Amino acid sequence: MFPCCCCSRDKSVIYKAEVFTGEMLHAGTTNSIYIHLRGTMDSSHRICLPKSRFIGGHRRGAVIELDVFCPSSLGHLEFVVLESEPYLPFCFLNDDWFCSKVVVTTPEGDTVNFPCYHWISGNERLMFREATGKLIFNETWPEAIEERKKELQSRQKVYRWSIYAEGLPEIMKVDSASDLPAEVRFSFTKDLEFKFTAVEALLSLKLETHSTNKKQWKSLDELSHVFNGHKTDVYEYVEKNWKEDEFFGYQLLNGLNPMMIHRCSKLPENFPVTEDMVKASLFGKNLEAEIQKGNIFLVDYKRLHGVTANVIHGKQHFLAAPLCLLYVTPEDKLIPIAIQLKQEPGEDNPIFLTTDSEYDWLLAKIFVRNADFAEHELNFHLLRTHLLAEVFAVSTLRNLPMVHPIYKLLISHFRYTLQINTLARQALISENGLFTENASVGGPGMVEFLKKAVASLTYSSLCMPEDITARGLESIPNFLYRDDGLRLWDIVHRFVHNVIGHYYTCDSDVQKDTELQNWIEEIFFHGFLAETSTGIPQSFSSVTELVRFITMVIFTVSVQHAAVNNGQFDFGGWMPNFPNALQQPPPTTKGKSTKSTMLKTFPDINTTINGMAAVYLLSTQSTDYVALGNGYLDHFSEKTPLELIHKTQNVLKKFNFEIQGRNVSLPLPYTYLNPNNVENSVAL
């Protein structure tokens, strides 16, 4: 502890300050850093932090402790002021410093937090507030209101909107990840561990020699051998069971993409399944009767109809737009019973059935799984978690000052999101990206499909309870994504309701919060492209509306992302189960498919390996991972929010144990929404 004198110590009171330097590379500084405290009654003198603790620009994570002596109490602490000056007079070397926070212990023993998370340049003065959340209309100091405005004006120059592609949500305007502000970039640990390149993933998998092999797979054994040493327990289960009808149905509920299936109340006119076709699959039961009982379900990949299939390494690849009918058996198993691979019925578009030959039926399911790959990766993963998270993050950084309660509630849920998305645009979906070059739905078809996906995006579909009801899935058995997800939605909703209720006591508080109204307005215009048909609000008029929207935001960037992201290598590592590309067209007749046909349809070795490297990379957590319910404590200081945070963390811990207990008896445990496995933000 370094003592700093600003008065006679004999009659002074002591404030103990801790100044935290950030964890990112070059966060330290050789500049001289000065601090002074401002309260409602008085201010301390300007004090220089001990230089010796700062020497070396790589002093990440340092904590400087010092005593600040004052003649009397400063009153309620409201501001900390930090100033940076070059270490030597007339030195033109500007050595920036990143301060993450300042924590002050008052003479009375109270701890006051001052979140900063900001770069401070040479000859710069930064004043920031203590962590008590304040709405703009509750500010009593004109200077405080002015500081809020200056903060937002400064941020709006840095965080600017940009059009990625017409018809898609806007993104942050930035050329590369290195151009991002340090406050939103990876920590040193994350940056060191995460190398977002195909080369790194291939090296980790020891598959670099296969990435240029343009030959076809000779057998499934050859494919199985390639990934030896990297298979998870789930991967091995998938490899063993991927051909089974029960597992095919299971994945539509609890696999990577539980978002496509819905109850079939009436057969689509373009899917002319007859009673005789499925009689055997229904164990002699009547199809229409089973529809009325709620036992028939449908997945329809109509958004893929007409999408341009990719040319990969000079070879034309293919996409199907299938429809698949499924049945819940008396044993509560969901099984496929009929598959049509194109949207328009006809003689060259047969309906494949469980009674067909082994490879006719298996190949039809493979085309469905490839269609599911497209819907999963572009719609439910990229669009509905990554791109929306970026919209929410940019609007938050542009419109809500750090003292705003909604900023405090949300900012930890955007950790690393802007960097991971920037890297994805560079390495995955750029012109030469892994996805662009190695997926049937890559290339020109990618934006075509994304535009269709955006057209289907609605507010209610982002709210899990409403989405489950709309799809008629309230009672389908063995739907673990629904069971765990609804429980987590309820936990998040109760937490949000209570925290927001602490700051917004009535609807008029919401209505007159101009910063909040600007926030949702930018989300509506830049994220949802001013489409009223989405149901996204343009403004908030009630506390209830605000609670629902904030719940959706937190759920989307944490729980929903975990559900569609974390199992990518588990379910997608075994390519036949989740093929990224297919190089033969959908079959137009029955009775001709063989094992050789299947192998020729699968992507070549290099296309397979590059696709699998991507899902491996996206399934690898870093050691500085932050689980759901954490990350709030640096931003809140009041008793009530802190109590709510701890209460919610305890509820999540209890639910964690419940899921672990349930999973013990399952042949394939569902772990992706175990709270310990749900990352707090879109960081991968």
Stockholm file with secondary structure:
# STOCKHOLM 1.0

chainA/1-684         MFPCCCCSRDKSVIYKAEVFTGEMLHAGTTNSIYIHLRGTMDSSHRICLPKSRFIGGHRRGAVIELDVFCPSSLGHLEFVVLESEPYLPFCFLNDDWFCSKVVVTTPEGDTVNFPCYHWISGNERLMFREATGKLIFNETWPEAIEERKKELQSRQKVYRWSIYAEGLPEIMKVDSASDLPAEVRFSFTKDLEFKFTAVEALLSLKLETHSTNKKQWKSLDELSHVFNGHKTDVYEYVEKNWKEDEFFGYQLLNGLNPMMIHRCSKLPENFPVTEDMVKASLFGKNLEAEIQKGNIFLVDYKRLHGVTANVIHGKQHFLAAPLCLLYVTPEDKLIPIAIQLKQEPGEDNPIFLTTDSEYDWLLAKIFVRNADFAEHELNFHLLRTHLLAEVFAVSTLRNLPMVHPIYKLLISHFRYTLQINTLARQALISENGLFTENASVGGPGMVEFLKKAVASLTYSSLCMPEDITARGLESIPNFLYRDDGLRLWDIVHRFVHNVIGHYYTCDSDVQKDTELQNWIEEIFFHGFLAETSTGIPQSFSSVTELVRFITMVIFTVSVQHAAVNNGQFDFGGWMPNFPNALQQPPPTTKGKSTKSTMLKTFPDINTTINGMAAVYLLSTQSTDYVALGNGYLDHFSEKTPLELIHKTQNVLKKFNFEIQGRNVSLPLPYTYLNPNNVENSVAL
#=GR chainA/1-684 SS CEEECSSCGGGCEEEEEEEEECSSTTCCCSSEEEEEEEESSCBCCCEECCGGGTCSTTCTTCEEEEEEEESSCCCSEEEEEEEEECSSTTCCCCCCEEEEEEEEECTTSCEEEEEEEEEECTTEEEEEECSCCCCGGGCCCHHHHHHHHHHHHHHHHHSCEECSSTTSCCEECCSSGGGSCGGGSCCHHHHHHCCCSHHHHHHHHTCTTGGGCCCCCSCHHHHHHHTTTCCCHHHHHHHHHTTCHHHHHHHHHHSSCTTSCEECSSCCTTCCCCHHHHTTTTTTCCHHHHHHHTCEEEEECGGGTTCCCCEETTEECCCCCCEEEEEECTTSCEEEEEEESSSSCBTTBCEEETTSCHHHHHHHHHHHHHHHHHIIIIIIIIIIIIIHHHHHHHHHHHHCCTTSHHHHHHGGGGTTHHHHHHHHHHHTSSTTCHHHHHCTTCTHHHHHHHHHHHHTCCHHHHSHHHHHHHTTCSSCTTCHHHHHHHHHHHHHHHHHHHHHHHHCCSHHHHHTCHHHHHHHHHIIIIISTTCGGGCCCSSCCSHHHHHHHHHHHHHIIIIIHHHHHTTHHHHHSSGGGSCSCCCSCCCCSSSCCCHHHHHHHSCCHHHHHHHHHHHHHTTCCCTTCCBTTCSCTTTCCSHHHHHHHHHHHHHHHHHHHHHHHHHTTCSSCCCTTSGGGSBSSCCC
#=GC SS_cons         CEEECSSCGGGCEEEEEEEEECSSTTCCCSSEEEEEEEESSCBCCCEECCGGGTCSTTCTTCEEEEEEEESSCCCSEEEEEEEEECSSTTCCCCCCEEEEEEEEECTTSCEEEEEEEEEECTTEEEEEECSCCCCGGGCCCHHHHHHHHHHHHHHHHHSCEECSSTTSCCEECCSSGGGSCGGGSCCHHHHHHCCCSHHHHHHHHTCTTGGGCCCCCSCHHHHHHHTTTCCCHHHHHHHHHTTCHHHHHHHHHHSSCTTSCEECSSCCTTCCCCHHHHTTTTTTCCHHHHHHHTCEEEEECGGGTTCCCCEETTEECCCCCCEEEEEECTTSCEEEEEEESSSSCBTTBCEEETTSCHHHHHHHHHHHHHHHHHIIIIIIIIIIIIIHHHHHHHHHHHHCCTTSHHHHHHGGGGTTHHHHHHHHHHHTSSTTCHHHHHCTTCTHHHHHHHHHHHHTCCHHHHSHHHHHHHTTCSSCTTCHHHHHHHHHHHHHHHHHHHHHHHHCCSHHHHHTCHHHHHHHHHIIIIISTTCGGGCCCSSCCSHHHHHHHHHHHHHIIIIIHHHHHTTHHHHHSSGGGSCSCCCSCCCCSSSCCCHHHHHHHSCCHHHHHHHHHHHHHTTCCCTTCCBTTCSCTTTCCSHHHHHHHHHHHHHHHHHHHHHHHHHTTCSSCCCTTSGGGSBSSCCC
//
